Amino acid sequence: MKNKSRNKNMLIINICAVTIVFIILQYMQVRSYNQKVSDQNDEQLERYDHQISTIINNYNTAAEIYFDETIKNNVSIIQLIAAANTANDSEKVILREDLYNQLESTYQNANENHFRQFHFHLKDCTSFLRFHKPEKFGDNLEGVRDTVCNTRDTHAFTYSFEEGKVYNGFRFVFPLFMNNEYIGSMEVSISPNAITDAVEETCDNSGFFIMKKSVTDEKVMVDLINTNYLDSDISSKYYYDKEIYEQFFNAENQAENHFILNINEKIKSSIENDLELGKDFVINTEIDSLPYTVSFFAIDNFKEEHVGYFVFYDKDYRIQRLKTLFLINISLASVLWITLISVRIIIYKSEIKLMKLSITDGLTGLLNRRGFFLSAQVLYENSKRMDGLWICFMDVDKLKTINDLYGHEEGDKAIISVADILRNSFRKSDVIGRIGGDEFAVCGFYATESDESFIKRIDERLESFNKTSSKPYSLSVSKGCLMKSKDMKDATLTEIIAEADRRMYASKINRRKNVS
């Protein structure tokens, strides 16, 4: 499976590389400027994507350090949060003050490192303590803070950008446990300002963050909207993040950055449709004969709904240079492009065909033994993060008798019939394989079903086949099925399969005893 993915990626990389070269040459005569401008803009967005992702990952790491070293193993804090879940209002006041005092210096340190918020939540998604607004507490975050609710529901770490009741931010929400029982969560978050500052420090590029008014007006406490946001001159449907705006246009920078207001005035009528789409886009413009690229990097929330944009302004002389670049003699480039792509596709198809043959059972079309174990290993690795891994081994009963009485061709047909029954009994996402002459195996995730339900499903399909089949024999299989349980968390795939195999043979012996 990894080889197939690797081959496909290499094919895509090769085709993209060759195609990009061809397009550049092909469009140099008439459309080269537009195409190359588009390429440059895409590169610009990719660059910002990489920068922003790197910055967020670095803050994520820092947030984990704050949580792991200060919160996760701090018995006092864990006991305090646990107690807050059942405390009355007067008791919560004391606990809240205690928590604030314990972490005040840590929060100040985090604030100096561009973290905007520490926020503790109880297990029912009630806000317990906002370090950035300690006077705002006790409000339920259900329907407002999806990251917090997701951590409550999954008991797992959640990351996303999200508007809150006070601030927006990139949220890192960590679950809290006491004696393996979920007691709430703790959030560490950064403002968009932390990202624009880091981008400016790295690339010397100016940048803003704008937020959809409809999202902000719905979620932010009414008395804080004017405190934290300003109307944007880019669009009447977006706010500026006030923290970034005031930092950018303070007395020291106002004259230097005044060109941005001129750019916004010039482009605002042409970007309305792009803003409505909520996707990344780039605008190229000129102010006082100087070329500028304005990059709009879209930000989505936890539900993958568009909520805002980073907007970056760059002087970009590359666009001017593209206007003067013209090349000729593209015929050779076209022939070379077609030849290279054709040869690479032929090689890829040959590789895929050989790979498929190496993991496919020729008789049934199911995975062969090698293919099954490769695919099952992937599911097994996933089972370390989620429950419900189920494995079943099956052996066709009395196949030798069928071969002896009706011939090996009929025996092959019986094997094919069993394969079809299994294929129709399970989902496409399940791994089904013929791992031996008359042996089959199935592996998949079924969090809500039991071993008996799988066995019943297979038996019903076999019974239906036998009733409607004109064959002079009946099909039956011995089965050994098990769901990976918590006490098997350290068991290897080989050990799990061996247990399923053992159960199958025990089933076969019991079946023979019952017959005799």
Buried (B, 14 or more C-beta within 10 A) or exposed (E): EEEEEEBEEBBEEBBEEBBEBBBBBBBBEEEBBEBBBBBBBEEBBEBBEEBBEEBBEEBBEBBBEBBEEBBBEBEEBBEBBBBBBEBEEEEBEEBBEBBBEBBEEBBEEBBEEBBBBBBBBBBEBBBBBBBBBEEBBEBEBEEBBBBBBBBBEEBEBBBBBBBBBBBBBBBBBBBBBBEEEBBBBBBBBBBBBBBBBBBBEEBEBBBBBBBBBEBBEEBBBEEBBEEBBBEBBBBEEBBBBBBBBEBBBEEEEEEEBEBBEEBBEBBBEEBEEBBEEBEBBBBBBEBEEEBBBBBBBBBEBBEEEBBBBBBBBBEBEBBEEBEEEEEEEBEEBEEBBEEBBEEBEEBBEEBBEEBEEEBBBEBBEBBBBBBBBBBBBEBBEEBEEEEBBBBBBBBBBBBEEBBEEBEEEBBBBBBBBBBBBBBEBBEEEBBBBBBEEBBBBBBBBBEEBEBEEBBEEBBEBBEEBBEEEEBEBBBBBBBBBBBBEEEBEEBEBEEBBEBBBEBBEEBBEEBEEEEE
